[in-house]
Amino acid sequence: MEISIRNLVHLIVQLTRYEGEVRWDTTKPNGQPRRALDTSKAARLFDFRARTPLEEGLRGTIAWYEEIRRRRAVTCEDPVGETARKRG
């Protein structure tokens, strides 16, 4: 699936519920305006075909990332758990 970088950023902003400002560096206009992968070689060499739509894959990746951050925050804020690890 081909998507513009701007639309990809807006989709990620929406899915992550990001409320900050997105700023574009207009001094670097030579960036890649769109992203699309050619997966024909993967399909030919080992029969790979993406089955997950982009938005669904982003949702899963964001959920995974948020869970990892949550676990790390709990671990870092848990002095009893930290003490137990140091003894252990």
N, C-alpha and C positions, 0 to 999 in steps of 0.2 A: 504494500500500500504506500503510495506517495502522499506526503503531507508537507505543507510549508512549515518552516521552523516557527514562524509566528503562530500558526494554528496549533502546532504541537505544544508550544509554551502555554497558550490559552487553555488547552485541554488539561495539561498538568496542573495549572493554577486552579481550574475548576475542580478537578478530582481530589486535590490536596486541601481544598478549602483555604488556599493561601489568600490572605487579605492585604498583603503588602503591595508595593508598587513594583511593576516590571519596567526596568529601564533598558532601552536599546542603545548600544554604542554606535551612533550614526557616523562616527569617524572611521569605522571599519566596514564600509559597504561591500567589501569583496567576500564576505562570508557566504556560506552555502545557503541559498534561499529555500531549498527544499531538500528533503531526505527521502530516498527510496533505495532499497537494497535489491540487488539482482541475485535471487536465490536459485537461479537455473542450474548453476554448478552443483550446489548442494543437492538439488533434486536429481540431477543426473548421476552424481557419484554415490550418494547413499540414500536416495529416495526420500529426502526431507522435503516436507511441505508444511508450512505454518498452518496450524489449525486454530490458533487463538487470535481473535480480532484485536486490533491495536488497543482500543479502549479497555477491553477486558484484561489484556495483559498488563496494561498500566495500573489498573485497579488492583490486580493481584500483587504487583511489585510494590505499590505504595502501601498496601496492607502489610506485606512482609516487612518492609522497612520500618513502618510505624510500630510493629510488634517488637522488632529488634531494639528500637530506641526505647520503648516502654520497659522492656526487660532490663536494659542497661541502666535506665534511670532508677528502677526499683533496686537493683543490685547496688548502685552507687549510694543510694540514700538509706540503705539498710545497715546500720552499724552493727546489729546483732549478727546478721549474715556475714559481714566483713570480719568480725571477730572470730566467728566460727571457721571461716576459710583460713585465717591466719594460723589458727591452732591446728587445723586439720591436715 
